[in-house]
């Protein structure tokens, strides 16, 4: 046995596993708290937005001025929130921005479904996002980036907008009165957001790598004790992770473990090939191995007298 195997055999993997789990839980909770603190304004916006959606569905548009004001004031990225009647006339503006035009009519820009313009607002483009997509874009759009190819159709279109101001827009509609609420938003870089994202990614990736390596070392440790080609199984688990552990356990269960030295070997062995200890019972007639619950020998059919004692 080489020095590396001797050191690994001295490791107590139960203690290592407990310490790793505790450390991982603390690290993950720390990451969640850090992200929550850095993105607290954006997360508050997402919660308020969800409440406004729910309240609008239950009670309609006209009774939501309080919720609209709360949403407008929870984040500096909210440009304005407009309430419109069925004729698109603005009946309320949360921030009295320069976007207030009555009637507030939007039309598609160059046939694009998601890009809208208002003829009265020159140099302004509204990018429509559905509810869940609008929340994600408002919270993570700037720091996390867009998961898409920079040469796709939408990217080409946005590059062609020039110096136009692009606002995110989501709307809620009251089916009873046909009234609408327009939420207009401009995501901006979050202070410390990019650094937090990188640190969280590094911590989570490090934890995952530690888990992966520790799992392979545990199998190497167990296979060394069982004398089952530890290097081979360690490499298999290092390459395949949980799948390798499952295969290893299935292979090990197909063998018998010597109670004296812990070596794993074929169930057909009556004596351990490493220390010579007896591994099980044998038929007194033919000498073949028999199980503890076998009433008769499966090879010669003689009654197992061991059970009668």
C-alpha positions as CSV (number, residue, x, y, z in Angstrom):
1,X,0.0,0.0,0.0
2,X,1.5,3.4,-1.0
3,X,1.6,6.5,1.1
4,X,-1.4,8.1,-0.6
5,X,-3.6,5.1,0.1
6,X,-2.4,5.1,3.7
7,X,-3.3,8.8,4.2
8,X,-6.8,8.4,2.5
9,X,-7.5,5.3,4.7
10,X,-7.0,7.4,7.8
11,X,-9.6,10.0,6.7
12,X,-13.0,9.9,8.5
13,X,-15.4,10.5,5.7
14,X,-18.4,10.8,8.0
15,X,-16.8,13.9,9.7
16,X,-15.7,15.2,6.3
17,X,-19.2,14.9,4.9
18,X,-20.8,16.6,7.9
19,X,-18.4,19.5,7.7
20,X,-18.8,19.8,4.0
21,X,-22.6,19.9,4.3
22,X,-22.5,22.5,7.0
23,X,-20.1,24.6,5.1
24,X,-22.1,24.3,1.9
25,X,-25.3,25.3,3.6
26,X,-23.7,28.3,5.2
27,X,-22.1,29.3,1.9
28,X,-25.3,29.0,0.0
29,X,-27.3,30.9,2.6
30,X,-24.6,33.6,2.5
31,X,-24.9,33.8,-1.3
32,X,-28.7,34.1,-1.1
33,X,-28.4,36.9,1.5
34,X,-25.8,38.7,-0.5
35,X,-27.8,38.6,-3.7
36,X,-31.0,39.6,-1.8
37,X,-29.2,42.6,-0.3
38,X,-27.6,43.8,-3.5
39,X,-30.8,43.3,-5.6
40,X,-33.2,44.3,-2.8
41,X,-34.7,47.1,-4.8
42,X,-35.3,44.9,-7.9
43,X,-36.7,42.1,-5.8
44,X,-39.0,44.5,-4.0
45,X,-40.2,45.7,-7.5
46,X,-40.9,42.1,-8.5
47,X,-42.9,41.4,-5.3
48,X,-44.9,44.6,-5.7
49,X,-45.5,43.9,-9.4
50,X,-46.9,40.4,-8.5
51,X,-49.2,42.0,-5.9
52,X,-50.5,44.5,-8.5
53,X,-51.2,41.7,-11.0
54,X,-53.1,39.7,-8.4
55,X,-55.1,42.7,-7.2
56,X,-56.0,43.8,-10.7
57,X,-57.3,40.4,-11.5
58,X,-59.4,40.3,-8.4
59,X,-60.7,43.9,-8.1
60,X,-60.1,45.6,-11.4
61,X,-57.9,48.6,-12.5
62,X,-59.8,51.5,-10.9
63,X,-59.2,50.4,-7.3
64,X,-55.4,49.9,-7.6
65,X,-54.0,53.4,-7.2
66,X,-52.5,52.6,-3.8
67,X,-50.7,49.5,-5.2
68,X,-49.6,51.4,-8.3
69,X,-48.1,54.1,-6.1
70,X,-46.3,51.5,-4.0
71,X,-44.9,49.9,-7.1
72,X,-43.8,53.2,-8.6
73,X,-42.0,54.3,-5.5
74,X,-40.2,51.0,-4.7
75,X,-37.6,51.3,-7.4
76,X,-36.0,54.3,-9.1
77,X,-36.0,52.3,-12.4
78,X,-39.8,52.8,-12.7
79,X,-40.3,55.6,-15.2
80,X,-44.1,55.8,-14.8
81,X,-47.2,53.7,-14.3
82,X,-50.2,54.8,-16.3
83,X,-53.9,54.0,-15.9
84,X,-55.9,54.1,-19.1
85,X,-59.6,53.8,-19.8
86,X,-61.1,51.7,-22.7
87,X,-60.4,54.6,-25.1
88,X,-56.7,54.8,-24.1
89,X,-57.1,58.1,-22.3
90,X,-54.7,58.4,-19.4
91,X,-56.7,58.7,-16.2
92,X,-53.8,58.5,-13.8
93,X,-50.0,58.8,-13.8
94,X,-48.0,57.7,-10.8
95,X,-45.0,59.9,-11.6
96,X,-46.3,62.5,-14.0
97,X,-43.5,61.8,-16.4
98,X,-43.0,63.2,-19.9
99,X,-44.5,60.0,-21.3
100,X,-48.0,61.1,-20.5
101,X,-50.0,61.5,-23.7
102,X,-53.7,61.2,-23.9
103,X,-54.9,59.2,-25.7
104,X,-51.9,56.9,-25.3
105,X,-51.9,54.9,-28.5
106,X,-49.2,52.4,-29.3
107,X,-48.4,50.9,-32.7
108,X,-46.0,48.3,-33.9
109,X,-42.6,49.4,-35.1
110,X,-41.7,48.1,-38.6
111,X,-44.1,45.2,-38.1
112,X,-42.2,44.0,-34.9
113,X,-44.6,42.5,-32.3
114,X,-42.5,43.4,-29.3
115,X,-41.4,46.9,-30.3
116,X,-44.0,49.7,-30.0
117,X,-44.0,53.4,-30.6
118,X,-46.2,56.4,-29.8
119,X,-46.5,59.0,-32.6
120,X,-46.5,61.8,-30.0
121,X,-43.3,60.6,-28.4
122,X,-40.4,61.1,-30.8
123,X,-37.2,59.0,-30.1
124,X,-38.9,56.6,-27.8
125,X,-39.4,52.9,-28.3
126,X,-41.4,50.6,-25.9
127,X,-40.3,46.9,-25.7
128,X,-43.2,44.8,-24.7
129,X,-42.5,42.0,-22.2
130,X,-45.0,39.5,-20.8
131,X,-45.6,39.3,-17.0
132,X,-42.9,36.8,-15.9
133,X,-40.5,37.9,-18.6
134,X,-41.0,41.5,-17.6
135,X,-40.1,40.8,-14.0
136,X,-37.0,38.8,-14.9
137,X,-35.9,41.5,-17.4
138,X,-36.4,44.2,-14.8
139,X,-34.5,42.4,-12.1
140,X,-31.6,40.7,-14.0
141,X,-31.5,42.2,-17.5
142,X,-28.6,44.5,-17.2
143,X,-26.2,42.5,-15.0
144,X,-27.0,39.0,-16.2
145,X,-27.2,39.8,-19.8
146,X,-29.4,38.2,-22.5
147,X,-29.0,34.5,-23.2
148,X,-29.1,34.7,-26.9
149,X,-26.8,34.9,-29.9
150,X,-25.7,38.5,-30.6
151,X,-26.4,38.0,-34.3
152,X,-30.0,36.9,-33.9
153,X,-32.8,38.8,-35.5
154,X,-33.8,40.8,-32.4
155,X,-30.2,41.9,-31.7
156,X,-29.9,43.2,-35.3
157,X,-33.2,45.1,-34.8
158,X,-32.0,46.7,-31.6
159,X,-28.7,47.8,-33.1
160,X,-30.7,49.6,-35.8
161,X,-32.6,51.7,-33.3
162,X,-29.7,54.1,-33.0
163,X,-30.0,56.6,-30.2
164,X,-33.7,56.0,-29.5
165,X,-34.6,55.5,-25.8
166,X,-35.9,52.0,-25.2
167,X,-38.3,51.4,-22.3
168,X,-39.5,48.0,-21.0
169,X,-43.3,47.9,-21.0
170,X,-45.8,45.6,-19.5
171,X,-49.5,46.0,-19.2
172,X,-52.4,44.7,-17.2
173,X,-55.9,44.7,-18.4
174,X,-59.2,44.8,-16.6
175,X,-61.5,42.4,-18.6
176,X,-64.6,43.9,-17.0
177,X,-64.0,47.6,-18.0
178,X,-61.3,47.1,-20.7
179,X,-59.2,49.5,-18.7
180,X,-55.4,49.0,-18.7
181,X,-52.3,49.7,-16.6
182,X,-49.0,50.4,-18.4
183,X,-45.8,49.7,-16.3
184,X,-42.9,51.5,-17.9
185,X,-39.4,50.6,-16.7
186,X,-35.7,51.2,-17.5
187,X,-33.4,48.6,-15.9
188,X,-30.1,50.1,-14.9
189,X,-26.8,48.6,-13.6
190,X,-27.0,47.5,-10.0
191,X,-24.1,48.7,-7.8
192,X,-22.0,45.7,-7.0
193,X,-24.3,43.4,-9.0
194,X,-21.7,42.2,-11.5
195,X,-19.1,41.5,-8.7
196,X,-21.7,39.7,-6.6
197,X,-22.7,37.6,-9.5
198,X,-19.1,36.6,-10.1
199,X,-18.4,35.8,-6.5
200,X,-21.6,33.7,-6.1
201,X,-20.7,31.8,-9.3
202,X,-17.2,31.1,-8.0
203,X,-18.4,29.9,-4.6
204,X,-21.1,27.6,-6.1
205,X,-18.7,26.2,-8.7
206,X,-16.1,25.6,-6.0
207,X,-18.6,23.8,-3.8
208,X,-19.7,21.6,-6.7
209,X,-16.1,20.7,-7.6
210,X,-15.4,19.9,-3.9
211,X,-18.4,17.6,-3.8
212,X,-17.4,15.9,-7.0
213,X,-13.8,15.3,-5.9
214,X,-14.8,14.2,-2.4
215,X,-17.3,11.7,-3.8
216,X,-14.5,10.1,-5.9
217,X,-12.2,10.1,-2.9
218,X,-14.8,8.4,-0.8
219,X,-15.2,5.6,-3.4
220,X,-11.4,5.3,-3.6
221,X,-11.3,5.0,0.2
222,X,-14.1,2.4,0.3
223,X,-12.6,0.4,-2.6
224,X,-9.2,0.4,-0.9
225,X,-10.7,-1.1,2.2
226,X,-12.6,-3.7,0.1
227,X,-9.5,-4.4,-2.1
228,X,-11.5,-3.6,-5.2
229,X,-9.1,-1.8,-7.5
230,X,-9.4,1.6,-5.8
231,X,-7.7,3.6,-8.5
232,X,-10.0,2.2,-11.2
233,X,-13.2,3.0,-9.3
234,X,-11.9,6.4,-8.2
235,X,-11.3,7.4,-11.8
236,X,-14.7,6.0,-12.9
237,X,-16.5,8.1,-10.2
238,X,-14.4,11.1,-11.0
239,X,-15.5,10.9,-14.6
240,X,-19.2,9.8,-14.1
241,X,-20.1,11.1,-10.6
242,X,-23.3,9.5,-9.2
243,X,-23.6,7.1,-12.1
244,X,-20.2,5.6,-11.2
245,X,-21.2,5.4,-7.5
246,X,-24.3,3.4,-8.4
247,X,-22.4,1.0,-10.6
248,X,-19.8,0.6,-7.8
249,X,-22.4,-0.2,-5.2
250,X,-24.1,-2.7,-7.5
251,X,-20.8,-4.4,-8.2
252,X,-19.9,-4.5,-4.5
253,X,-23.3,-5.9,-3.5
254,X,-22.7,-8.8,-5.9
255,X,-19.8,-9.8,-3.7
256,X,-19.3,-11.0,-0.1
257,X,-17.3,-9.0,2.4
258,X,-14.9,-10.7,4.7
259,X,-15.8,-10.0,8.3
260,X,-12.1,-10.2,9.4
261,X,-10.3,-8.0,6.9
262,X,-13.1,-6.2,5.0
263,X,-12.1,-7.4,1.6
264,X,-14.9,-7.8,-1.0
265,X,-14.8,-11.0,-3.2
266,X,-16.9,-13.5,-5.0
267,X,-19.8,-15.1,-3.1
268,X,-18.5,-18.5,-4.3
269,X,-15.5,-18.3,-2.0
270,X,-15.7,-20.2,1.3
271,X,-12.5,-18.6,2.6
272,X,-11.1,-15.1,2.2
273,X,-8.4,-15.0,-0.5
274,X,-6.6,-12.2,1.4
275,X,-6.6,-13.4,5.1
276,X,-8.0,-17.0,5.0
277,X,-10.9,-16.4,7.3
278,X,-14.1,-18.4,6.7
279,X,-16.7,-16.4,4.8
280,X,-19.8,-18.6,5.2
281,X,-21.2,-22.0,5.8
282,X,-20.5,-25.1,3.6
283,X,-22.3,-28.3,2.9
284,X,-21.0,-31.1,5.1
285,X,-21.5,-33.6,2.3
286,X,-20.1,-31.9,-0.8
287,X,-18.3,-28.9,0.6
288,X,-20.2,-26.4,-1.6
289,X,-21.2,-23.0,-0.1
290,X,-24.7,-22.8,1.3
291,X,-26.6,-19.8,2.5
292,X,-27.6,-19.2,6.1
293,X,-31.3,-19.8,5.3
294,X,-30.8,-22.8,3.0
295,X,-32.5,-25.9,4.4
296,X,-30.9,-28.1,1.8
297,X,-27.7,-27.8,-0.2
298,X,-28.4,-26.4,-3.7
299,X,-25.7,-28.6,-5.2
300,X,-26.2,-32.1,-3.7
301,X,-29.6,-31.8,-2.1
302,X,-28.5,-32.9,1.4
303,X,-30.2,-31.4,4.4
304,X,-28.3,-28.6,6.0
305,X,-27.5,-29.8,9.4
306,X,-26.3,-26.4,10.5
307,X,-29.9,-25.2,10.7
308,X,-30.9,-28.0,13.0
309,X,-28.4,-27.0,15.6
